[in-house]
Amino acid sequence: MTLAEPLDATAPAPTGGPTLPQERRLATAIPGPRSSELLARKSAAVARGVGHAAPVHVVAAGGGVIVDADGNSLIDLGSGIAVTSVGNSNPRVVDAVSRQLDAFTHTCFTIAPYDGYVSVAEALNRLTPGDHVKRSALFNSGAEAVENAVKIARRATRKQAVVAFDHAYHGRTNLTMGLTAKNIPYKHGFGPFAPEVYRAPLSYPYRDGGLSGADAAARAILQIEKQVGAENLAALIIEPIQGEGGFIVPAEGFLPALAEWARANDVVFIADEVQTGFGRTGAMFAMEHEGVVPDLVVTAKGIAGGLPLAAVTGRAEIMDASDPGGLGGTYGGNPLACAAALAAIDAYEEDGLVERAGALGELLLGRLAELQASDPRIGDVRGRGAMVAMELVDPVTGDPDAALTAAVAAHAIAHGVVVLTCGTYGNVIRFLPPLTISDELLLEGLGVVADGLAASMEVSA
């Protein structure tokens, strides 16, 4: 008997919008004939480098499910990579964007300003860690915001070097590829990369041999001081929980020690909260778990419920170092995206979604720990809030098992559950459910993943 309940393949398909039935349902095999036809068109029209994880063609999404062209309803445990945290097609977001659409779609804030941009900046200044005076600037994507955070830090400190960390992911533009650690698929063949970017060792508790957060920080700081020099260093940039790098949660004390060293050495401490921000980890921002106050905070993904928006928020004296016109862009802070962001922030604050992330984390960690207790191939279970992962390994050697990871993810998708893989070694399955998902839907999705683990065990036997 499988852990996931059987599906009724004869039920009528959902028809769209935020009121979609919150259910897993397979009307056809995945991919079905219509999705296969449309994916063939994709292959003919879209560059090969633009890949996809799930072989479906989406026609509707709402809450915690996505529906494909064949009428299959899949449980969404990826949230568009932590973007639709408020639920896909959240009614607050849909209503706000519709109202803005009727008013105007664009003026370019650097040509003719409007209230939405200012209101988002005010909200970010209020929400991000620390009670110091802040300023914000809005952009389109996480990578663009990271680039601007580095620009701002360099302008403010009059220094050039930037340190990122092992397993980091900060984007796919030229500078952010340099900051990113993983070669394939993000960097291979795309160099040369921007200069004056250096890398330091991260705290990785599962593979650090018990190294404490303080000792891991001392190791990183020593390398930075010897190989770069604080007098040359404009910024440290770090994800409080690594995203693409494998959902690595540094040991307690690692982040505060880095922040303290940076402050003492006139180095801008940049928190890349693109994936961890906006309630995802059970706090509005992940740096809050250890009381760390960054100089600059980079946000995107969950900020606007699915519309493209990103931001840099930070200390006024650092943010204001740039000359007028030095920051901006044609679409940065587009009025539709700003309307969506304000509505999404209302959802986080008024609908209890930050607290909900904590409850989802308890379910995720508890269920995965149960699986780990009976399956030595699950080397580690880690995360905070609704940002949780399991690392799959060879049970004898502890070596990363990317093939098993791919097989389990493929099984889940084929059985109606969208999950994402990550990690430098390709051996981590990550769980990023919408914060609006029901307990029942989440547990059903985890049951399908458990079935995938069991099926792979049978194949290997």
Number of C-alpha atoms within 10 A of each C-alpha: 5 12 16 16 12 11 14 11 14 10 11 11 19 20 13 15 18 18 14 20 17 20 19 24 26 24 18 14 13 19 20 19 14 16 20 17 13 15 18 11 11 15 12 10 9 11 9 9 7 8 10 8 12 19 17 25 20 17 15 20 24 21 28 32 30 30 27 23 20 22 24 28 27 27 30 32 25 22 29 18 19 29 26 29 34 35 27 26 22 24 19 19 28 18 15 19 23 13 13 18 14 8 11 10 13 16 14 17 21 16 8 8 13 16 12 21 24 17 15 24 22 15 15 23 22 16 15 23 22 17 11 13 11 22 20 23 23 29 25 22 19 26 25 25 29 30 19 21 28 23 17 25 28 22 18 19 18 12 17 18 22 23 19 25 21 20 25 28 27 28 21 18 19 17 21 26 24 26 29 24 21 20 13 9 9 17 19 10 9 12 10 11 15 13 11 15 18 18 22 19 16 25 28 22 19 17 10 12 8 13 16 18 22 18 16 24 26 16 16 19 20 13 15 19 13 9 12 18 14 20 14 17 27 28 29 24 25 23 28 25 23 26 25 25 22 28 29 25 21 21 21 15 17 22 25 19 18 22 22 15 16 22 13 10 14 17 26 27 24 27 29 32 25 27 28 31 26 31 28 34 29 26 20 22 24 26 25 17 14 13 12 20 21 27 26 29 28 31 30 32 27 32 33 26 29 25 23 24 28 29 28 29 30 29 20 16 13 21 23 16 15 16 9 9 8 11 16 17 16 14 18 25 31 24 25 25 29 29 28 29 32 23 23 29 25 16 21 22 14 10 14 14 25 23 20 22 28 21 16 29 25 16 18 27 21 13 15 21 17 10 17 17 10 9 15 15 23 22 18 18 22 21 21 24 26 31 28 25 26 25 27 27 22 15 14 8 7 14 14 21 19 21 12 22 25 17 14 24 25 20 22 26 24 20 25 26 29 27 27 26 22 19 24 19 15 20 22 31 24 28 27 30 37 30 29 20 22 15 13 11 19 21 17 19 27 25 19 24 26 21 20 25 22 15 16 16 13 9 7 7 6
